[in-house]
């Protein structure tokens, strides 16, 4: 039995233009791994495709905060 991760399912959903499903899956990924940059970026893209610009910008801000923490001083 093959178990596909939520992240892989979200990527497949995005490829199939199922952005609402992708957003749900990516939110679940981020609830367990809030520093997952790939998941957060994909969530930004999914929200933007759903026309949820304000939410996409909020997620983008969170993404930048996480990335900034990883940059050398």
N, C-alpha and C positions, 0 to 999 in steps of 0.2 A: 504494500500500500504506500503510495507516494503522498506525502503531505506537503502542500505548497504553502510557503510562508505568506503572511499577509502582505509583505512588501512585494513579493513576486505576483501575487494576485492583483495588487494595486497597479503594478506596471502593465499587466495584461489588460486590466480595465481601462487604463489610459490609452493604450494602443487601440482599444475597441471603442474609444470615445465615450466610455461609461464613467464620466467624471464624478458623478455623485457616489457611485459605488467605490471608486478609488479614494475619494475624500474620507469616506467612512473607514475604510481599511487603513488608510494612512494615519488617521486620528487614533486608531487602536494601536498601531505601531508606536506612535509618539507618546501614548500614555504609558507604555512600558519602557521606551527608550527616547526620552525627550531630546537627547543630544544627537539623534540620528539625522545628519545633515541631508542625506539623500532623500529620506522620507519627508522631511520638512520642505525641501525644494519641490518635490513632486506634489505635495499638498498645495503649495503656492500655485503651481501650474493648474492643478485641478480646480481650485477655487476660482482662479481667474477665468478658466473656461466655463465655469458655471455662472459667471457674471457677478460673483461675490467679491468685488474688488476690495472692499474695506477689510474683509476677513483675510484675503490674500496678502494685503499690506501688513496686517498684524503678524501673520506667519512669517513674512519676509523680514520684518523687524526682529522677530525671535531668531530667525536663521542667522541674521547678521550678528546678533549678540553671541550666539554659540560659536560662530566662526571666529569672531574677534577674540574670544577667550583662548583660542588655539594658536593665535598668532604670537610670534616672539615680541617681547617688549622693545 
